[in-house]
Amino acid sequence: MINRSNLAFINDSDPATDRIEYDEALRLTELEVRKLLRNAPSLIRRQTSHLARATGKGMRARALLACALGRDGLVTQRTVNAAAAIELLHLATLIHDDIIDDADLRRGIDTLHVKFGQKIAVLCGDYLFCLAFDLAAAIPPRETDRDKISVVLPSYFTKICLGEIGEFSNTGNFDLTEREYFKIIAGKTAALFQASFHAGFLLSDEPPEAGNVYIRIGKQLGIIFQLVDDCLDFISSTKKAKKPVLADYRRGVITLPLIYALQADNTLRGKIENGLSEGELKAAVLAAGGIEYTRSKIRERWSKAKKLIATLGSENKKNRLELLLDKAVAL
């Protein structure tokens, strides 16, 4: 059983003195995640402390905090807890992804299963799932007519699992269509961004009818994030990405740059089946316009998200989300 005394439970009364500026809330979120990782049960503390050595960009936490900003430009302590829960959930999915992908590097350090073994890595991932949901379960809704975050999150994780299964089921499928690809990443990657935006909305002072806009922005940002990652897998370096590149090709995962290249160059499939080096594949995808086509799709999604953000009432919130959107599209 998870030791609930380690969780930063908050006062349901949510007094005004608990309201925090965005940057401070982000700092507290990072501290909370590290604390929970370093204070894990002794049986797995070495493993979770290893995870605490390297942090990601915190895009999902940043999104949640930005969405939760009130009219006064502040958030509550409970929002910090929700952001920490989202980051723990994301970390749990990464642990399981790395095992499935047999990846040896993540965020510039050894993956958990490489350093400690697959079995303990699986159990650590499971623990983080439970810890995150336990933390989310303690967060009351801001209003009586809003769902609890712990009720909302499971449906998004169903989508994530189905997206991962869809990707796995299409390993090596060179007939994968663009439409099928977008359906996969709408679950695999976009669902957690949607969860972050939805959770942030639930903790905001926005009217209930605004919820759908937040969810739609989250989906667009999540798809952008995956499209950018797919491009970087072809054009970045291991040093810059802090993880292996061209990993999708090695695993037989078909992404949009390759889907487009296969359609543009009808000789490419035969070359791949006859044995194409990673360098040759990269050159072929670039020559066929796969990266530029994917970038065009990124720009389309960016434009849609930008228009949705513009409909929000708070200038502070719009500015924060626009900065996040621009950061996501940077290649």
C-alpha positions in Angstrom: 0.0 0.0 0.0 1.2 3.5 -0.8 2.2 5.6 2.2 -0.3 8.5 1.9 1.7 10.5 4.5 4.2 11.1 1.7 1.6 12.9 -0.4 1.2 16.7 -0.2 -2.5 16.7 0.6 -4.1 20.1 0.7 -6.8 21.9 2.6 -10.2 21.6 0.8 -11.1 25.2 2.0 -8.5 26.5 -0.4 -7.9 29.9 1.3 -6.7 32.8 -0.6 -3.3 32.6 1.1 -2.7 29.3 -0.8 -2.7 31.0 -4.1 0.7 30.9 -6.0 2.3 32.5 -9.0 2.8 30.3 -12.1 6.6 30.2 -11.9 6.5 29.3 -8.2 3.9 26.7 -8.8 6.1 25.1 -11.5 9.1 25.1 -9.2 7.0 23.5 -6.4 5.7 20.9 -8.9 9.3 19.9 -9.8 10.2 19.7 -6.1 7.2 17.6 -5.3 7.9 15.1 -8.1 11.5 14.8 -6.9 10.5 14.4 -3.3 8.0 11.7 -4.1 10.6 9.8 -6.2 13.2 10.1 -3.5 10.9 9.1 -0.7 9.5 6.0 -2.3 9.4 2.8 -0.3 12.9 1.5 0.5 12.4 -1.6 -1.8 12.4 0.7 -4.9 14.0 3.8 -3.6 17.3 3.2 -5.6 15.3 3.0 -8.8 13.0 6.0 -8.2 16.0 8.1 -7.0 17.7 7.2 -10.3 14.6 8.6 -12.1 14.9 11.8 -10.1 18.4 12.5 -11.5 17.0 13.7 -14.8 13.8 15.6 -15.5 12.1 16.3 -18.7 10.7 19.6 -20.1 7.6 19.4 -17.9 5.4 20.3 -20.9 2.3 18.6 -19.4 2.7 20.2 -16.0 3.3 23.6 -17.6 0.1 23.1 -19.6 -2.0 22.1 -16.6 -0.7 25.0 -14.5 -1.4 27.5 -17.4 -4.9 26.2 -17.9 -5.6 26.4 -14.1 -4.6 30.1 -13.9 -7.4 32.1 -12.2 -8.5 35.6 -13.1 -5.9 36.9 -10.6 -3.2 35.1 -12.6 -2.5 32.6 -9.7 -3.1 28.9 -9.0 -3.8 26.9 -5.9 -1.7 24.4 -4.0 -4.0 21.7 -5.2 -3.0 22.6 -8.8 0.6 21.8 -7.9 -0.5 18.4 -6.7 -2.4 17.8 -9.9 0.6 18.8 -12.0 2.8 16.5 -10.0 0.3 13.6 -10.6 0.4 14.3 -14.3 4.2 14.2 -14.4 4.3 11.0 -12.4 1.8 9.4 -14.8 3.9 10.5 -17.8 7.0 9.1 -16.2 5.3 5.8 -15.6 4.3 5.6 -19.3 7.9 6.3 -20.3 9.2 3.5 -18.1 6.8 1.0 -19.8 7.5 2.5 -23.3 11.3 2.1 -22.8 10.8 -1.6 -21.8 8.6 -2.3 -24.9 11.0 -0.4 -27.1 14.1 -1.9 -25.5 15.5 1.7 -25.3 18.8 2.2 -23.4 18.7 6.0 -22.9 16.1 8.4 -21.7 16.6 12.1 -20.7 20.3 11.6 -21.0 20.6 8.7 -18.4 20.3 4.9 -18.6 16.7 3.7 -18.8 15.4 2.0 -15.7 15.2 -1.5 -17.1 18.8 -1.3 -18.5 20.3 -0.2 -15.1 18.2 -2.4 -12.8 16.4 -5.0 -14.8 13.1 -5.4 -16.5 11.1 -6.9 -13.7 11.8 -4.1 -11.2 11.3 -1.5 -13.9 7.8 -2.8 -14.6 7.0 -2.7 -10.9 8.4 0.8 -10.5 6.2 2.0 -13.4 3.2 0.3 -11.8 4.0 2.0 -8.5 4.2 5.4 -10.1 0.8 4.9 -11.8 -0.7 4.1 -8.4 1.1 7.0 -6.6 -0.2 9.4 -9.2 -3.8 8.3 -9.0 -3.6 8.3 -5.2 -2.3 11.9 -5.4 -5.1 12.9 -7.8 -7.8 11.2 -5.7 -7.0 13.6 -2.9 -7.7 16.7 -5.0 -11.3 17.9 -4.6 -13.1 19.6 -7.5 -13.1 23.4 -7.5 -16.9 23.5 -7.9 -19.6 21.0 -6.9 -20.7 20.7 -10.6 -17.2 19.7 -11.8 -15.8 16.2 -12.1 -13.0 15.1 -9.8 -9.6 14.8 -11.6 -9.2 11.2 -10.4 -12.5 10.4 -12.1 -11.5 12.0 -15.4 -7.9 10.7 -15.7 -8.6 6.9 -16.2 -10.5 7.4 -19.5 -7.5 9.2 -20.9 -5.3 6.3 -19.9 -7.5 3.9 -21.6 -6.9 6.0 -24.8 -3.2 5.9 -24.2 -3.1 2.1 -23.8 -5.2 1.7 -27.0 -2.9 4.0 -28.9 0.1 2.0 -27.7 -1.5 -1.2 -28.7 -2.5 0.3 -32.1 1.2 1.3 -32.7 2.4 -2.2 -31.7 -0.1 -3.9 -33.9 1.1 -2.0 -36.9 4.8 -2.7 -36.4 6.4 -3.0 -39.8 3.2 -2.1 -41.5 4.3 -0.1 -44.6 0.7 0.1 -45.7 -0.3 2.2 -42.6 -2.3 5.2 -43.8 -2.0 8.8 -42.6 -5.5 8.6 -41.1 -4.6 5.4 -39.2 -1.4 7.0 -38.0 -3.2 10.1 -36.6 -5.7 7.8 -34.8 -2.8 6.0 -33.1 -1.1 9.2 -31.9 -4.4 10.7 -30.8 -4.3 8.1 -28.1 -0.6 7.3 -27.7 0.6 10.9 -27.1 -2.3 13.4 -27.4 -4.5 11.8 -24.7 -2.1 12.7 -21.9 -1.9 16.3 -23.1 -5.7 16.4 -23.2 -5.7 15.0 -19.7 -3.4 17.9 -18.6 -5.6 20.5 -20.2 -8.8 19.0 -18.9 -7.4 18.7 -15.3 -6.2 22.3 -15.5 -9.6 23.5 -16.6 -11.3 21.6 -13.7 -9.1 23.6 -11.3 -9.7 26.9 -13.0 -12.4 29.5 -12.5 -13.5 29.2 -16.2 -17.2 28.5 -16.8 -18.2 24.8 -17.2 -19.0 25.3 -20.9 -15.4 26.2 -21.6 -14.1 22.7 -20.9 -14.4 21.4 -24.4 -12.1 24.2 -25.7 -9.4 23.2 -23.3 -9.7 19.5 -24.3 -9.5 20.4 -28.0 -6.4 22.6 -27.5 -4.8 19.8 -25.5 -5.4 17.4 -28.4 -3.8 19.7 -30.9 -0.8 20.3 -28.8 -0.3 16.6 -28.1 -0.4 15.8 -31.8 2.1 18.6 -32.5 4.4 17.2 -29.9 4.3 13.8 -31.5 4.8 15.1 -35.0 7.8 17.2 -33.8 9.2 14.1 -32.1 8.8 12.1 -35.3 10.8 14.7 -37.2 13.5 14.8 -34.6 13.9 11.0 -34.8 15.1 11.6 -38.3 17.0 14.9 -38.1 18.3 15.2 -34.5 21.3 13.6 -32.8 21.4 11.3 -29.8 23.4 14.0 -27.9 20.8 16.6 -28.6 17.7 14.4 -28.1 19.2 12.7 -25.0 17.7 9.4 -26.4 18.5 7.2 -29.4 17.5 8.6 -32.8 16.1 6.6 -35.7 14.7 4.4 -33.0 11.3 4.2 -34.6 12.8 2.7 -37.8 14.7 0.1 -35.9 11.6 -0.9 -34.0 9.4 -1.0 -37.2 7.3 1.9 -36.1 5.9 3.8 -39.1 5.6 7.5 -38.5 4.4 10.3 -40.7 7.7 11.3 -42.4 8.1 7.7 -43.6 4.4 7.3 -44.5 4.7 10.3 -46.8 8.1 9.2 -48.2 6.7 5.8 -49.1 3.9 7.5 -51.0 6.1 10.0 -52.8 8.8 7.4 -53.7 7.4 4.1 -54.9 10.8 2.5 -55.0 11.5 3.2 -51.3 9.5 0.2 -49.9 11.5 -2.3 -52.0 14.8 -0.7 -50.9 13.8 -1.0 -47.2 12.8 -4.6 -47.7 16.1 -5.4 -49.4 18.0 -3.8 -46.6 18.5 -0.1 -46.2 20.9 1.5 -43.7 19.7 4.1 -41.3 21.7 6.8 -43.1 20.3 5.8 -46.4 16.7 5.8 -45.0 17.2 9.3 -43.5 18.5 10.6 -46.8 15.5 9.0 -48.7 12.9 10.4 -46.3 14.5 13.9 -46.6 14.7 13.7 -50.4 11.1 12.6 -50.7 9.9 15.6 -48.6 8.8 13.5 -45.6 10.1 16.0 -43.1 8.8 19.1 -44.9 5.4 17.5 -45.2 5.3 16.6 -41.5 6.3 20.2 -40.7 3.3 21.4 -42.8 1.0 19.3 -40.7 2.6 20.8 -37.6 1.9 24.3 -38.9 -1.7 23.3 -39.6 -2.2 22.0 -36.0 -0.4 25.1 -34.6 -2.8 27.4 -36.5 -5.9 25.4 -35.1 -4.5 25.5 -31.5 -3.7 29.2 -31.9 -7.3 30.0 -32.9 -8.7 28.0 -30.0 -6.4 29.7 -27.5 -7.5 33.1 -28.8 -11.1 32.3 -27.7 -10.0 32.2 -24.0 -10.8 35.1 -21.8 -7.6 35.6 -19.8 -4.7 37.4 -21.5 -2.3 35.9 -19.0 -3.5 32.4 -19.7 -3.5 33.0 -23.5 0.1 34.2 -23.3 1.2 31.2 -21.3 -0.4 28.7 -23.6 0.9 30.5 -26.7 4.4 30.3 -25.4 3.9 26.6 -24.7 2.5 26.1 -28.2 5.5 27.9 -29.8 7.9 25.9 -27.7 6.3 22.6 -28.8 6.7 23.4 -32.5 10.4 24.5 -32.3 12.4 22.1 -34.4 
